[in-house]
């Protein structure tokens, strides 16, 4: 039981991120997660527990980055 991963890892929390150049990545929205183009701009990002990849989402209008 010593190798049990902790869920308090900061990679799994949403944090602000700026993308400087386009890339293909995982986008999350109301419909779920899909692969798509990540265009330059501001996003919130966290690491996926399922896919072990970075997931990007657009910040809501009331969130300040």
Order of alpha helices (4+ residues) and beta strands (2+ residues): beta-beta-beta-beta-beta
